[in-house]
Amino acid sequence: MTAWQQERAEHGVIDPAVPWPGSWQPLGARFRTDHSGGHGTNFALWAPDAEAVELCLFAEDGTESRHPLSERTFQTWHGYLPGVLPGARYGYRVHGRWDPWTGARWNPAKLLLDPYARAVDGSYTAHDATCAAVRNWPEREVADTVRDNRDSAPYVPKAVVVHDDDDWYDDQRPKTPWAETVLYELHVRGFTMRHPGIPPELRGTYAGLAHPAAIEHLVGLGVTAVELLPVHQYADEDHLQQRGLTNHWGYNTLAFFAPHAGYSASGSRGQQVGEFKRMVRALHAAGIEVILDVVYNHTAESGVMGPSLSLRGIDNAGYYRLDRSRRGYADYTGCGNTLDTRQPHTIKLVTDSLRYWVAEMGVDGFRFDLAAALARGSDGIEMHHPFLAAVSQDPVLSRVKLIAEPWDVGPGGYQVGGFPPLWAEWNDKYRDTVRDFWRGARPDVRELGYRLSGSSDLYQRGGRRPYASVNFVTAHDGFTLRDLVSYDRKHNEANGEQNRDGTDDNRSWNCGAEGETDDPSVTALRQRQVRNLMATLLLSTGVPMLTAGDELGRTQLGNNNAYCQDNETSWLDWSLLEDPRWRGLYELTARLVALRRAHPVLRQRAFFSGRAAVPGGQSDLAWFSARGEEMTEADWFAPTAVLGMLLSGRAMSERDQHGCPLTDDSFLLLLNAGHLPVGFTLPGEPWAKRYETLVDTGRDQPAAGSGAPVVLAARSLQLLRALDD
């Protein structure tokens, strides 16, 4: 009798019928018709160094039956079980060496989630029995080396067999070009929880986001894509559960193929898969793409004393980057572990997941959290990394939108501007520069010029385009737009971490009073500052990303790290649309998005040259001082709060789809971040004979006008159209 068989006998486990051999591919659980015409499910798990694998099925009453997988092909354990139908719940127990000093952490007492599970039922409950090692071992320094033999099954979620029956024949992907894209970052639950037009039973769910009332807002705003905060099945960390909180944002992935069941209105036994697909279809029908914020850099298993939920118990050293001791993890994410994308099978897991979400779930692209961690080789960040190479040559993934958060927390992890072609990037240099300008910090004028015109200093190398820059002023992480002009300091006490969490580098300005105030001068200034920031974002070259609720004046009352606030702090307050102060911001935002859509000069596909295309003609981009003269070299090195940028629609380098030169109107953008009004002399011929004012953030509504000098109100922005008649 083997040690494994002896252990089973000691625990009184009765062996069921041995599964049929089945197939080693595809990985995961696949329901199918067998050769005899019956129905069942094939199970396949990659576990190259395991000594044995048990498939565990769970009945409705929670009773567990264990089925040893005796077949192993190419490092994959597999078997087919007749009669196992969609909706069945399962997990694995994987046997092997317990030798933490070499990274071996197999422990069959821990029920493990299938890495390829397409649906998950139940949630993770923080309990010491979920840890592979003994958490309360008296000698803390060696606790991770002592195996915990308690059963974890009562405290962990179960995988669910799903029936794949959707070929997307009736779906029409919008396929919006990058240059025409306007991103809208939203949280499925936070966006829908308080929407009065969504039925209560659908709020907080995929079905709620698919509801006409939700889509009406997106269409009215004019955005072309939603960027959804993580929707992969995730787990709440132990420290949050102990404080009665949850990981609202979801950056703690547990299953890379499964839509988070907590956002399903229809059930968690596979119904969440169909509901997610119907949401994607509804958004596509409205012309809106679906981008997923994905977390492949780490998992919910955390550090060595974290729960053993999936990858750690299947092949710890095969999936994670271990440190030099081999007992611990190399943590480049700040979350306790880092997925090892140097390993071929880890690359396969990630790319299989990505392809699944595109081909079978219908999504149109991805934003990669801490993407630099995925490009880490043995000696730092490598832009020829096998993972990046695999994505770039993949016939499915190379055709969708790829956005990097281009940094991690490890040495050399800041990589803004460093990713290869095909990738766009979150441009935090844009965020910081625009915030600094409007709060009066007066960044280098050259820095501001680069950010407004597409960040050619960062992205022109290697054949990239302006749309490589995803411009944003706010995101889920940090102050909302309203809070950015209302708070000098973070106020995160509700998170239970003594206000230590969240960044202190907010680059915010409270306009003279901390937090909410009734002072009319302060509130008027804040309204103007919000309009300035929104208009700057939507009139800059690159891809703008709005954060859901900013167009409504949403506030988190100064919390700049509301990751654990699944409540009114994070949920959009739709009643703000009825407030005239904030209704005007929504209308301005929609008008600017429409203006951008109508005028290619505002969303150019090529970088500006700053030179005339033909002798004696206009340059495609010109910069002006308040004197109405083109800026000199000295002007670029002098601090200023006033700047004019003229985009010439007559000098564009682009051609239309028929190869003809593309022309458009010309626009003059005037910025005054100073605390006093400024007279700005408008450039005369050959730039324009007169100008028409389209936007003036110094007023609640746009003003019409023309003429030579204009007065820029203190801390205001104007957009003017150049006219030749």
KEVO-609699 format. One line per 8 residues: their letters; for each residue y, z, x of C-alpha. Coordinates in steps of 0.5 Angstrom, whole numbers, plus 2048, in hexadecimal, padded with zeros to 3 digits. Layout:
% residues N
a) Y/Z/X | ...
//
This chain:
% residues 725
mtawqqer) 800/800/800 | 807/7FE/803 | 80D/803/803 | 810/7FF/7FD | 80A/800/7F9 | 809/807/7FB | 810/809/7F9 | 80F/805/7F2
aehgvidp) 809/809/7F1 | 80C/80F/7F2 | 812/80E/7ED | 80D/80C/7E8 | 80F/805/7E7 | 80A/800/7E4 | 809/7F9/7E7 | 80A/7F4/7E1
avpwpgsw) 808/7ED/7E1 | 80A/7E9/7E7 | 80F/7E4/7E6 | 80D/7DD/7E7 | 80F/7DA/7EE | 816/7D6/7EB | 81B/7D3/7F0 | 81F/7D5/7F5
qplgarfr) 825/7D1/7F3 | 82A/7D2/7F0 | 82B/7D9/7F1 | 82D/7DE/7EC | 829/7DE/7E5 | 828/7D7/7E1 | 826/7D7/7DA | 821/7D1/7D9
tdhsgghg) 81B/7CD/7D6 | 815/7CE/7DA | 80F/7C9/7DB | 80C/7CB/7D5 | 812/7CA/7D0 | 813/7D2/7D0 | 81A/7D5/7D2 | 81B/7DA/7D8
tnfalwap) 820/7DC/7DD | 81F/7DA/7E5 | 822/7DF/7EA | 823/7DE/7F1 | 827/7E3/7F6 | 828/7E1/7FD | 826/7E8/801 | 824/7E5/808
daeavelc) 822/7EC/80B | 81F/7F0/805 | 818/7F2/805 | 818/7F1/7FD | 81C/7F0/7F7 | 81B/7F3/7F0 | 81E/7EF/7EA | 820/7F5/7E5
lfaedgte) 820/7F3/7DE | 824/7F8/7D9 | 822/7F8/7D1 | 827/7FA/7CC | 825/801/7CC | 826/801/7D4 | 81F/801/7D6 | 81E/7FE/7DD
srhplser) 818/7F9/7DE | 817/7F7/7E6 | 814/7F1/7E8 | 813/7EF/7EF | 815/7E8/7F2 | 80F/7E6/7F6 | 812/7DF/7F8 | 816/7DE/7FE
tfqtwhgy) 819/7D7/800 | 81E/7D6/805 | 820/7DE/805 | 821/7DE/7FD | 81D/7E2/7F9 | 81B/7DF/7F2 | 817/7DF/7EC | 817/7DC/7E5
lpgvlpga) 816/7E1/7DF | 814/7DE/7D8 | 817/7E0/7D2 | 81D/7E3/7D5 | 823/7E0/7D1 | 82B/7E0/7D2 | 82E/7E7/7D1 | 828/7EA/7D5
rygyrvhg) 82B/7EF/7DA | 828/7F0/7E1 | 829/7F2/7E8 | 826/7F3/7EE | 823/7F8/7F3 | 822/7F6/7FA | 81E/7F9/7FF | 81F/7F9/806
rwdpwtga) 820/7FE/80C | 825/803/80C | 829/803/813 | 830/804/812 | 831/803/81A | 82F/7FC/81A | 833/7FB/813 | 82C/7FB/80F
rwnpakll) 82E/7FF/808 | 828/7FD/804 | 827/802/7FE | 822/800/7F8 | 825/806/7F4 | 82B/802/7F3 | 82B/7FD/7EE | 82F/7F7/7F0
ldpyarav) 833/7F1/7ED | 831/7EA/7EE | 836/7E7/7F2 | 835/7E1/7EE | 836/7E4/7E7 | 839/7E0/7E2 | 83B/7E6/7DD | 83B/7EE/7DE
dgsytahd) 83A/7F3/7D9 | 83C/7FA/7DA | 841/7FD/7DF | 840/801/7E5 | 841/809/7E4 | 843/80C/7EB | 83D/811/7EC | 83A/813/7F3
atcaavrn) 833/810/7F1 | 836/809/7F2 | 837/80A/7F9 | 832/808/7FE | 833/80E/802 | 834/815/801 | 83B/816/7FF | 83B/81E/7FF
wperevad) 837/81F/806 | 83A/825/809 | 83B/821/810 | 840/81C/80E | 840/818/814 | 839/816/813 | 838/816/80B | 838/80E/80B
tvrdnrds) 831/80E/80F | 82E/813/80A | 82A/80F/804 | 82C/811/7FD | 825/810/7F9 | 828/811/7F2 | 828/80C/7ED | 82F/808/7EC
apyvpkav) 82C/804/7E6 | 830/808/7E1 | 837/808/7E4 | 837/800/7E6 | 838/7FA/7E2 | 832/7F5/7E0 | 832/7ED/7E1 | 831/7E9/7DB
vvhddddw) 82D/7E3/7DA | 832/7DD/7D8 | 830/7D7/7D5 | 834/7D1/7D8 | 835/7CC/7D2 | 83C/7C9/7D3 | 83E/7C2/7D6 | 845/7C2/7D5
yddqrpkt) 845/7BB/7D2 | 84B/7BD/7CE | 84F/7C0/7D3 | 855/7BC/7D5 | 858/7BF/7DC | 85F/7BF/7DD | 85F/7BD/7E4 | 866/7BF/7E5
pwaetvly) 869/7BC/7EC | 86B/7C2/7F1 | 872/7BF/7F1 | 873/7C0/7E9 | 86F/7C7/7E9 | 872/7CD/7E6 | 86E/7D3/7E7 | 86E/7D9/7E2
elhvrgft) 86A/7DF/7E5 | 867/7E4/7DF | 862/7E9/7DE | 85E/7E7/7D8 | 85E/7EE/7D5 | 865/7F0/7D7 | 868/7E9/7D4 | 864/7EA/7CD
mrhpgipp) 864/7F1/7CC | 86A/7F2/7C8 | 86C/7EB/7C6 | 86D/7EC/7BE | 86B/7E5/7BD | 864/7E6/7BF | 85F/7E9/7BB | 85D/7F1/7BD
elrgtyag) 856/7EF/7BE | 858/7EA/7C3 | 85D/7ED/7C7 | 85B/7EE/7CE | 856/7E9/7CE | 854/7E2/7D0 | 855/7E0/7C9 | 85B/7E3/7C9
lahpaaie) 85E/7DF/7CE | 85B/7D9/7CB | 85F/7DB/7C4 | 864/7D6/7C2 | 869/7DB/7C2 | 868/7DC/7C9 | 868/7D5/7CB | 86E/7D4/7C7
hlvglgvt) 872/7D8/7CC | 86F/7D5/7D2 | 871/7CE/7CF | 878/7D0/7CD | 879/7D2/7D4 | 877/7CC/7D7 | 872/7CF/7DC | 86C/7CA/7DF
avellpvh) 867/7CF/7E1 | 865/7D6/7E0 | 863/7DA/7E6 | 85F/7E0/7E3 | 85E/7E6/7E7 | 857/7E7/7E9 | 852/7E6/7E3 | 84B/7E7/7E7
qyadedhl) 847/7ED/7E5 | 84A/7F3/7E9 | 849/7FA/7E9 | 84E/800/7E9 | 84E/804/7F0 | 84C/80B/7F0 | 852/80E/7F1 | 855/80B/7EB
qqrgltnh) 850/80D/7E7 | 851/814/7E9 | 858/814/7E7 | 857/811/7E0 | 859/80A/7E2 | 857/803/7E3 | 858/7FD/7E8 | 85C/7F9/7E3
wgyntlaf) 85D/7F3/7E8 | 856/7F2/7E9 | 856/7F1/7F1 | 850/7F5/7F2 | 84A/7EF/7F1 | 843/7F1/7EF | 840/7EA/7EC | 843/7E3/7EF
faphagys) 840/7DF/7E9 | 841/7E4/7E3 | 848/7E4/7DF | 84A/7EB/7DE | 847/7EE/7D8 | 84C/7F2/7D6 | 851/7EC/7D4 | 84B/7EA/7CF
asgsrgqq) 84D/7EA/7C8 | 846/7E8/7C6 | 841/7EC/7CA | 83E/7ED/7D1 | 837/7EA/7D1 | 839/7E3/7D3 | 83E/7E2/7CD | 844/7E3/7D2
vgefkrmv) 842/7DD/7D6 | 843/7D9/7CF | 849/7DC/7CE | 84C/7DB/7D4 | 84A/7D3/7D4 | 84E/7D3/7CD | 854/7D6/7D0 | 854/7D1/7D6
ralhaagi) 853/7CB/7D0 | 859/7CE/7CC | 85E/7CE/7D2 | 85C/7C7/7D5 | 85D/7C4/7CE | 864/7C7/7CE | 865/7C4/7D5 | 864/7CA/7D9
evildvvy) 860/7CB/7DF | 85C/7D1/7E1 | 85C/7D4/7E8 | 858/7DA/7E9 | 85B/7E0/7EE | 854/7E1/7F2 | 852/7E7/7F6 | 84D/7E5/7FB
nhtaesgv) 84F/7E8/801 | 84C/7EF/7FF | 848/7F2/7FA | 847/7F8/7F6 | 842/7FB/7FA | 848/7FE/7FE | 846/802/805 | 840/805/807
mgpslslr) 840/80A/802 | 842/806/7FD | 83D/804/7F7 | 837/7FF/7F9 | 838/7FA/7F3 | 835/7F4/7F6 | 837/7F0/7FC | 836/7F7/801
gidnagyy) 82F/7F8/7FE | 82D/7F1/7FE | 82F/7EF/806 | 834/7F4/808 | 835/7F0/80F | 834/7E9/80C | 83A/7EA/807 | 83F/7EF/80B
rldrsrrg) 843/7EF/811 | 840/7F5/815 | 844/7F9/81A | 842/7F9/821 | 83D/800/820 | 83A/7FC/81A | 83A/802/816 | 841/800/813
yadytgcg) 845/7FA/811 | 84B/7F6/814 | 850/7F7/80E | 855/7F2/80E | 857/7F3/807 | 859/7FA/806 | 853/7FB/801 | 84D/7FD/805
ntldtrqp) 84A/7F7/807 | 84B/7F0/809 | 846/7EA/806 | 843/7E6/80D | 845/7DF/80B | 842/7DD/812 | 83B/7DE/80F | 839/7D7/80C
htiklvtd) 836/7DB/806 | 83C/7DF/805 | 840/7D8/805 | 83B/7D5/800 | 83C/7DB/7FB | 843/7DA/7FB | 843/7D3/7FB | 83D/7D3/7F5
slrywvae) 842/7D8/7F1 | 848/7D3/7F2 | 844/7CD/7F0 | 841/7D1/7EA | 848/7D3/7E7 | 84B/7CB/7E8 | 845/7C8/7E6 | 842/7CC/7E0
mgvdgfrf) 848/7D1/7DE | 84D/7CB/7DF | 852/7CE/7E3 | 857/7CA/7E7 | 858/7CE/7ED | 859/7D5/7F1 | 85D/7DA/7F4 | 85A/7DD/7FA
dlaaalar) 85B/7E5/7FB | 85C/7E6/802 | 85A/7DF/804 | 85B/7E1/80B | 855/7E5/80B | 851/7DF/809 | 853/7DC/80F | 851/7E1/814
gsdgiemh) 84D/7DF/81A | 84A/7E3/81F | 851/7E3/823 | 856/7E3/81E | 858/7DE/818 | 856/7D7/819 | 858/7D1/815 | 852/7CD/817
hpflaavs) 84E/7D3/814 | 847/7D1/811 | 849/7D3/80A | 850/7CF/80A | 84C/7C9/80D | 847/7CA/807 | 84C/7CA/802 | 850/7C4/805
qdpvlsrv) 84A/7C0/805 | 847/7C2/7FE | 847/7BC/7F9 | 849/7C1/7F3 | 84D/7C6/7F7 | 852/7C1/7FB | 854/7BF/7F4 | 857/7C5/7F1
kliaepwd) 85D/7C9/7F3 | 85C/7CE/7F8 | 861/7D3/7FA | 861/7D9/7FF | 864/7DF/800 | 864/7DE/807 | 863/7E5/80A | 85F/7EB/80B
vgpggyqv) 860/7F2/80D | 85C/7F1/814 | 85F/7EF/81B | 863/7E8/81B | 861/7E7/813 | 868/7E5/811 | 867/7DD/811 | 86D/7DA/80C
ggfpplwa) 86D/7D3/80E | 867/7D3/812 | 862/7D0/80D | 85F/7C9/80D | 861/7C3/808 | 85E/7C4/801 | 860/7CB/801 | 867/7CE/7FE
ewndkyrd) 869/7D5/800 | 86D/7DB/7FD | 873/7DA/801 | 876/7E1/802 | 87B/7DF/806 | 87E/7DC/800 | 87E/7E2/7FC | 881/7E6/801
tvrdfwrg) 887/7E1/803 | 889/7E0/7FC | 888/7E8/7FA | 88D/7E9/800 | 892/7E4/7FF | 893/7E6/7F8 | 893/7EE/7F9 | 899/7EC/7FE
arpdvrel) 895/7ED/805 | 897/7E6/807 | 891/7E3/80B | 892/7DE/810 | 895/7D8/80C | 890/7D3/810 | 88A/7D8/80D | 88D/7D7/806
gyrlsgss) 88E/7D0/807 | 886/7CF/809 | 884/7D3/803 | 888/7CF/7FE | 886/7C8/800 | 87E/7C9/801 | 87D/7CD/807 | 87C/7C7/80C
dlyqrggr) 87C/7CC/812 | 876/7CF/80F | 872/7C9/80C | 874/7C3/80F | 86F/7C3/814 | 869/7C0/813 | 86B/7BB/80E | 86C/7C0/808
rpyasvnf) 871/7C0/803 | 876/7C4/800 | 871/7C6/7FA | 86D/7CA/800 | 873/7CF/7FE | 871/7D3/7F8 | 878/7D6/7F7 | 879/7DD/7F4
vtahdgft) 87E/7E3/7F3 | 879/7E8/7F0 | 871/7E8/7EF | 86D/7ED/7EB | 86D/7F1/7F2 | 874/7F4/7F2 | 87A/7F5/7EE | 87B/7F1/7E7
lrdlvsyd) 881/7EC/7E7 | 885/7F1/7E3 | 883/7F7/7E7 | 885/7F3/7EE | 88C/7F4/7EB | 88B/7FB/7E8 | 888/7FF/7EE | 889/800/7F5
rkhneang) 883/804/7F6 | 87C/804/7F3 | 87A/809/7EE | 872/809/7EE | 871/810/7EC | 86D/80E/7E6 | 868/80B/7EB | 866/812/7ED
eqnrdgtd) 867/811/7F5 | 86D/815/7F6 | 871/80F/7F6 | 86E/80D/7FD | 86B/806/7FA | 86F/800/7F9 | 873/7FD/7FE | 87A/800/800
dnrswncg) 87D/7F9/803 | 87F/7F7/7FC | 886/7F3/7FE | 888/7F5/7F7 | 88F/7F8/7F5 | 890/7FC/7EE | 897/7F9/7ED | 89A/800/7EE
aegetddp) 896/805/7EA | 88E/806/7EB | 88A/804/7E5 | 88C/803/7DD | 894/804/7DC | 899/803/7D6 | 89E/802/7DB | 8A1/7FB/7D8
svtalrqr) 8A3/7F9/7DF | 89D/7FA/7E2 | 898/7F7/7DD | 89D/7F1/7DD | 89C/7F0/7E4 | 894/7F1/7E4 | 894/7EB/7DF | 898/7E7/7E3
qvrnlmat) 893/7E8/7E9 | 88D/7E7/7E5 | 890/7E0/7E3 | 892/7DF/7EA | 88B/7E0/7ED | 887/7DC/7E7 | 88C/7D6/7E8 | 88B/7D6/7F0
lllstgvp) 884/7D6/7EF | 883/7D1/7EA | 888/7CC/7EE | 885/7CD/7F5 | 881/7C8/7F8 | 879/7CA/7F8 | 875/7CD/7F2 | 878/7D2/7EE
mltagdel) 874/7D8/7EC | 876/7DC/7E6 | 873/7E3/7E5 | 872/7E4/7DE | 877/7E8/7DA | 87C/7E7/7DF | 87F/7E2/7DA | 87F/7E8/7D5
grtqlgnn) 883/7ED/7D9 | 87C/7F1/7DA | 87D/7F8/7DD | 878/7FC/7E1 | 87D/802/7E1 | 87D/801/7E9 | 876/801/7EA | 874/7FC/7EF
naycqdne) 86D/7FD/7F0 | 86A/7FD/7E9 | 863/7FB/7EB | 860/801/7E7 | 865/801/7E1 | 861/7FE/7DB | 866/800/7D6 | 86D/7FE/7D4
tswldwsl) 870/7FF/7DB | 86C/7F8/7DC | 86B/7F5/7D5 | 871/7F0/7D3 | 876/7F3/7CE | 877/7ED/7CA | 87C/7F0/7C6 | 881/7EE/7CB
ledprwrg) 881/7E7/7C9 | 885/7EA/7C3 | 88A/7ED/7C7 | 890/7E8/7C8 | 891/7EB/7D0 | 88A/7E9/7D1 | 889/7E3/7CC | 88E/7DF/7D0
lyeltarl) 88A/7E0/7D7 | 884/7DD/7D4 | 889/7D7/7D1 | 88C/7D6/7D8 | 885/7D6/7DB | 882/7D1/7D6 | 888/7CD/7D7 | 888/7CD/7DF
valrrahp) 880/7CB/7DF | 882/7C5/7DA | 887/7C3/7DF | 882/7C3/7E5 | 87D/7BF/7E1 | 882/7BA/7DF | 885/7B9/7E6 | 881/7B7/7EC
vlrqraff) 886/7B9/7F1 | 885/7C0/7EF | 87E/7C0/7F1 | 87D/7BB/7F6 | 877/7B9/7F9 | 879/7B8/800 | 87E/7BC/805 | 885/7BB/805
sgraavpg) 887/7B7/80C | 88F/7B9/80B | 890/7B1/80D | 892/7AB/809 | 88D/7A6/807 | 891/7A0/809 | 897/7A0/80D | 89E/7A2/80A
gqsdlawf) 89A/7A5/804 | 899/7AC/802 | 894/7B1/805 | 88F/7B4/801 | 891/7BB/802 | 898/7BE/804 | 89B/7C5/805 | 8A2/7C7/803
sargeemt) 8A7/7CD/804 | 8AB/7CF/7FF | 8B1/7CB/802 | 8AD/7C5/7FF | 8AB/7C2/806 | 8A4/7C1/809 | 8A2/7C7/80D | 8A3/7C7/815
eadwfapt) 89E/7CA/81A | 8A3/7D0/81B | 8A2/7D1/813 | 89B/7D1/813 | 89B/7D7/818 | 8A1/7DB/815 | 89F/7E0/80F | 8A1/7DE/808
avlgmlls) 8A0/7E0/801 | 8A2/7D9/7FE | 89E/7D2/7FF | 89E/7CC/7FC | 897/7C7/7FC | 898/7C0/7F9 | 891/7BC/7F8 | 893/7B5/7F7
gramserd) 88F/7B1/7F2 | 891/7AA/7F5 | 88E/7AC/7FC | 887/7AE/7FA | 882/7AC/7FF | 87C/7AB/7FA | 87A/7A5/7F6 | 877/7A5/7EF
qhgcpltd) 870/7A3/7ED | 872/79C/7ED | 874/79D/7F4 | 87C/79C/7F2 | 881/7A1/7F5 | 882/7A7/7F1 | 889/7A9/7EF | 88B/7AF/7EB
dsflllln) 892/7B2/7E9 | 895/7B6/7EF | 896/7BE/7EE | 89B/7C3/7F2 | 898/7CA/7F2 | 89E/7CF/7F4 | 89C/7D6/7F6 | 8A0/7DC/7F6
aghlpvgf) 89D/7E3/7F8 | 8A4/7E6/7FA | 8A7/7EC/7F6 | 8AD/7E8/7F4 | 8AF/7E1/7F1 | 8AF/7DB/7F5 | 8B3/7D4/7F4 | 8AE/7CF/7F6
tlpgepwa) 8B1/7C8/7F8 | 8AC/7C3/7F5 | 8AA/7BD/7FA | 8AE/7B6/7F8 | 8AB/7AF/7F9 | 8A7/7AD/7FB | 8A3/7B3/7F8 | 8A6/7B2/7F1
kryetlvd) 8AC/7B1/7EE | 8AB/7B7/7E9 | 8A6/7BC/7E7 | 8A3/7BF/7E1 | 8A1/7C6/7E1 | 89A/7C7/7DE | 899/7CF/7E0 | 89E/7D4/7E1
tgrdqpaa) 89A/7DB/7E2 | 8A1/7DE/7E2 | 8A1/7DD/7DB | 89C/7DE/7D5 | 89C/7D7/7D3 | 89D/7D0/7D7 | 8A4/7CE/7D8 | 8A6/7C6/7D8
gsgapvvl) 8AB/7C4/7DD | 8AD/7C0/7E2 | 8B3/7BF/7E7 | 8B4/7C1/7EF | 8B4/7C8/7F0 | 8B0/7CD/7EC | 8B0/7D5/7EC | 8A9/7D8/7ED
aarslqll) 8A9/7DF/7EA | 8A7/7E5/7EF | 89F/7E5/7F0 | 89E/7DE/7EC | 89B/7D7/7EC | 89D/7D1/7EA | 899/7CA/7E9 | 89D/7C4/7E8
raldd) 89B/7BD/7E7 | 89F/7B8/7EB | 8A2/7B2/7E7 | 8A5/7AB/7EA | 8A9/7A9/7E4
//
